[in-house]
Amino acid sequence: MNVLIALLIGFLYAVSVYLLLRRSIVKLVIGILFLSYATNLMLFFAGGLTETSPAFVMASEAQSAVMTSDSLPQALILTALVIGFGVAAFSMVLIYRFYKETGTVDLDDLSDIEKL
């Protein structure tokens, strides 16, 4: 299972790098989103998952606290997802406005527009 998760995270990083190297601004934003999702998955699985113990432990059961999952990475990932959604929505609005002004979302065509 760990190998499958590592391959999934590696695939998401590869897709994000591929999209970051494209000429379209839309693909650039999608690549940034995939990069953040891959990083969130990596942090989530690095925090450790256990199916046997809850995250909350009573003080009398301190010896079983070792078997619980860490809730800090989960809280950080939840915050990162909300911020990432806001950034994605804002960047899509900026791309739409950019398209209305220039008529293109291709970065190579933008240099031709500036020469005119």
C-alpha angles and dihedrals in degrees: 000000000000091000091052091051091048090051091049092051091046090050091051090050091049092050091048093051090047091052093045089059095054123104098233119093091216091057089048091056092046089050090054090050092051089048091054092046091051091050091048091052091049092051092045094054094040088058090064131243125226125180097195106060133047122234092246118072128182118238091245090059097056093136092063092051089090091069096055125100120249112254096197096079089048091054092046092050092049090052091046091052092053093047091045091053090052092048091048093052092047093048092049089055090049091050091051091051090046090052092050091052100043105022093229141071094198112106093210091055089052091066089054091051091052091054091058 
